[in-house]
Each structure stands twice: as structure tokens, then as C-alpha cells.
Amino acid sequence: MGTLQVLKTQLLCHLIICYVFLVSGFIINLLQLCTLPLWYINKQLARRINCRLGYSVSSQLVALLEWWSGTECTLYTDPESYPFYGKENAIVVLNHNFEIDFMTGWTFCERFGVLGSSKVLAKKELSFVPVIGWMWYFLEIVFCKRKWEEDRKTVVQSLHNLRDYPENFWFLLHCEGTRFTEKKHKISMEVAEKKGLPKLKYHLLPRTKGFCVTVQNLRGTVTAVYDSTLNFRNNEMPTLLGVLNGKKYHADLYVRRIPLDTIPEDESECAAWLYKLYQDKDEFQEHYRQTERFPGPITSPPRRPWALLNWLFWVCLLVYPLCMLLLQMLLSGSTFTVVCTFVFCLAVSVGIRWMIGQTEIDKGSNYGNKEMGAWQRLNFDKEYLFGFETLVFATSGILSMHNQLVTLQRERKT
């Protein structure tokens, strides 16, 4: 393992990355708040500005995947469909098998220039989460409570609002509703058997209501559905913690462009169409398991530099004042201040590990996992503990240096 790779695994680097993301995110949220008066003057201009501001936040996660971990992304698609990507509005149907599938989806959005305007169907609770949730609110993300009787009217109205959106957008849908696990798959296939539907091997039974309503209300605005099936080489199961540690993965994405006018308008026929789509996706995954590739020609859309440049901008802007603040505290002559700083860093590190833990597959939705206890979710792996020990060691060194500086200052005064 090289020096750079070892550096990427250090908790101090993780703290800096998270500090830059959170502080820059709060700044972006504040700027988005300032665009509210503009909505009443020029709504389309406010939307375009919020697309750029949102890009400044979400592209940091793309930079983490593409540039920090060096993850490579290969696209399998029809050459005739390729020119349409990024040039039209589309609904993207993604499988939900991996902890970082959302980051991979955003990466392909970035490569085709629609990351800032991409949309998702998200839980209502996320709209109250600082940075990402607040950013999504200003980007007109469609939120739902997962109670269809209450959601239908809100979802329909939110989709109608996108009809005059000034930027090309991709609407990303995980129709399975939750990440794939063996336990959830077993429950899902029991439901499929009761409904008389063919069983799936690599997917959960899709939930059709959200997809059908999205298709119905975006007709005339969206021109195609992108059936997207994701997998990773060498049977790897990538994690956000692995990405943060700089581990390199290789993602393969198979995309079929399906014109929206070929999808039935009737809700029951649309639901049957979606079930058939997931049977096809299952066949694609089986083909990948047997041949280690998806069908069709390969293309690798080039990485764009903007995500990296945006991240470097925020690092330069925010890390220097942080270093000056820490240096000032070190020279303040107060051991209490240094100890409080250490306790704060410790609390932040635990918080970061907890947030990362929420992306892990076995700590996601409680669908099919109701007996999982809260204590089971605090899974401090060896990599994290190693980083924690590094933080303790570094803090001990800082305290020692602080004491030496204080002693030196006293000697100079005498």
C-alpha cells in the first residue's frame, strides 16, 4: 500500500472531507435561501441558479467517488441511444443492490451534464436534513411519506411543477423501494407468489404506483425511460466507507433507452409493463454473473473536471481558516481549549461513522428487518478504530507540543 493510499485511510482526512462538505453545504443552503425573493420575480432564473448551487454540493460526492477513490465507470448501451443522453428529459429506473448505487447514478448524471438538475423520489423526512435535504427542497425534489393515500396529491402536484423546468433533467427512481438483502428478497418473493407473478432472482418486486404516477404526469415533458442495471466487477460489494478510504471499484452500467410513448397509459397495464421490465433486468444480471459483462457495446464517457475543481475550490476556501483557527487555539495557552477541541473532533468522528453506517445495506430500511436493534447498528470496524487511534495519537502529540509552546512563552517572559 502506497503512502497516498495510507493517507486516504486516515480519520483526519475523513474529518477534513466531511468538514468541507458540511460547511460548504451550509453556505450553499444559505445562498439558496437568498434566492427565495427571486422566485417571485423570475422563477426560471431562480431555478437555474439553484441547479448550479445544488451541483456544487452533489458534485463533491461525485468527486469523492471518481477522483478520491479512483472508481472507474463503464457504460454498456446502444450507440444509437448514446447521443440522446443529457439532451432530453428522462426517467431513470435503477436497481437498488449496492450501498453506493446513488453515487454511481450521480456520476453518470455528471458525465452527461445533468447532475445539478437531476431529481429523485425521496422520503419526506429527508427534506428536513441539513445540506442534502435542504438542497433538494430548493431543487424541487419530489418528497413522499410512503403513505400512498396521503402522497398521491402531493406527488402529482410536484411532478406537474416540473413540466416547465428550464433545464434538462433525469428523474431517478428505485422502484424496489429499498435495498436488496436476502431477507427482504424472501419476503418480496412471497408477495410475488401470492400475486401470481414470476419470481426474481436478483431484484425485489418493484412497487408500481410511484412509477405509474410519474409516467402519467411527466408525459409530454419526459421523452424516454432509461432502464439502468448496475453491477460491480469481481463480485465486489462497495461501501461508502470503502470509497472514503480511497478504495477503487469498477462499476458497469447497462442502459436501455425506451421511448415513453411505448409505455401503456393505463395504470394496470403500466404496472404489468414494469414487472416485465424487472424480469428483463433479472436476465441482464444473470448474463453479467455468467460472462462478467452486460450485453451490447461498451463505452466510457469521459470524466469532466468540474466536480474536482469545485471540490478543490471549497478545500482551498475552508481548510486554510480552519488551520489558522486550530493554530490560534494551540497558541492560546489554554489546555482546556485543546482538550475541548479533541472532544469535539471525537464527537464529530463518531457522528460521521454513524451517518456512514446508515448507508450500509443491513442498516437501511426496516422493511423485512424489524428485529434489528439500535445497538447492532453501531458497527465500528477495524479501519475506523485504526483511524480513531491515529486521532488520539495525533491529539496527544498536539497536547505535548502545546505544553512545550506554553513553557517556551513563559521562559521568554521571564
Rosetta blueprint (number, residue, H / E / L):
1 M L
2 G L
3 T H
4 L H
5 Q H
6 V H
7 L H
8 K H
9 T L
10 Q L
11 L H
12 L H
13 C H
14 H H
15 L H
16 I H
17 I H
18 C H
19 Y H
20 V H
21 F H
22 L H
23 V H
24 S H
25 G H
26 F H
27 I H
28 I H
29 N H
30 L H
31 L H
32 Q H
33 L H
34 C H
35 T L
36 L H
37 P H
38 L H
39 W H
40 Y L
41 I L
42 N L
43 K H
44 Q H
45 L H
46 A H
47 R H
48 R H
49 I H
50 N H
51 C H
52 R H
53 L H
54 G H
55 Y H
56 S H
57 V H
58 S H
59 S H
60 Q H
61 L H
62 V H
63 A H
64 L H
65 L H
66 E H
67 W H
68 W H
69 S L
70 G L
71 T L
72 E E
73 C E
74 T E
75 L E
76 Y E
77 T E
78 D L
79 P L
80 E L
81 S L
82 Y H
83 P H
84 F H
85 Y L
86 G L
87 K L
88 E L
89 N L
90 A E
91 I E
92 V E
93 V E
94 L E
95 N L
96 H L
97 N L
98 F L
99 E L
100 I L
101 D H
102 F H
103 M H
104 T H
105 G H
106 W H
107 T H
108 F H
109 C H
110 E H
111 R H
112 F L
113 G L
114 V L
115 L L
116 G L
117 S L
118 S L
119 K E
120 V E
121 L E
122 A E
123 K E
124 K H
125 E H
126 L H
127 S H
128 F H
129 V L
130 P L
131 V L
132 I H
133 G H
134 W H
135 M H
136 W H
137 Y H
138 F H
139 L L
140 E L
141 I L
142 V E
143 F E
144 C E
145 K L
146 R L
147 K L
148 W H
149 E H
150 E H
151 D H
152 R H
153 K H
154 T H
155 V H
156 V H
157 Q H
158 S H
159 L H
160 H H
161 N H
162 L H
163 R H
164 D H
165 Y L
166 P L
167 E L
168 N L
169 F L
170 W E
171 F E
172 L E
173 L E
174 H L
175 C L
176 E L
177 G L
178 T L
179 R L
180 F L
181 T L
182 E H
183 K H
184 K H
185 H H
186 K H
187 I H
188 S H
189 M H
190 E H
191 V H
192 A H
193 E H
194 K H
195 K H
196 G L
197 L L
198 P L
199 K L
200 L L
201 K L
202 Y L
203 H L
204 L L
205 L L
206 P L
207 R L
208 T H
209 K H
210 G H
211 F H
212 C H
213 V H
214 T H
215 V H
216 Q H
217 N H
218 L H
219 R E
220 G L
221 T L
222 V E
223 T L
224 A E
225 V E
226 Y E
227 D E
228 S E
229 T E
230 L E
231 N E
232 F E
233 R H
234 N H
235 N H
236 E L
237 M L
238 P L
239 T L
240 L H
241 L H
242 G H
243 V H
244 L H
245 N L
246 G L
247 K L
248 K L
249 Y L
250 H E
251 A E
252 D E
253 L E
254 Y E
255 V E
256 R E
257 R E
258 I E
259 P E
260 L H
261 D H
262 T H
263 I L
264 P L
265 E L
266 D L
267 E H
268 S H
269 E H
270 C H
271 A H
272 A H
273 W H
274 L H
275 Y H
276 K H
277 L H
278 Y H
279 Q H
280 D H
281 K H
282 D H
283 E H
284 F H
285 Q H
286 E H
287 H H
288 Y H
289 R H
290 Q H
291 T H
292 E L
293 R L
294 F L
295 P L
296 G L
297 P L
298 I E
299 T E
300 S L
301 P L
302 P L
303 R L
304 R L
305 P L
306 W H
307 A H
308 L H
309 L H
310 N H
311 W H
312 L H
313 F H
314 W H
315 V H
316 C H
317 L H
318 L H
319 V H
320 Y H
321 P H
322 L H
323 C H
324 M H
325 L H
326 L H
327 L H
328 Q H
329 M H
330 L H
331 L L
332 S L
333 G L
334 S L
335 T H
336 F H
337 T H
338 V H
339 V H
340 C H
341 T H
342 F H
343 V H
344 F H
345 C H
346 L H
347 A H
348 V H
349 S H
350 V H
351 G H
352 I H
353 R H
354 W H
355 M H
356 I H
357 G H
358 Q L
359 T L
360 E L
361 I H
362 D H
363 K H
364 G L
365 S L
366 N L
367 Y L
368 G L
369 N L
370 K L
371 E L
372 M L
373 G L
374 A L
375 W H
376 Q H
377 R H
378 L L
379 N L
380 F L
381 D L
382 K H
383 E H
384 Y H
385 L H
386 F H
387 G H
388 F H
389 E H
390 T H
391 L H
392 V H
393 F H
394 A H
395 T H
396 S H
397 G H
398 I H
399 L H
400 S H
401 M H
402 H H
403 N H
404 Q H
405 L H
406 V H
407 T H
408 L H
409 Q H
410 R H
411 E H
412 R H
413 K H
414 T L
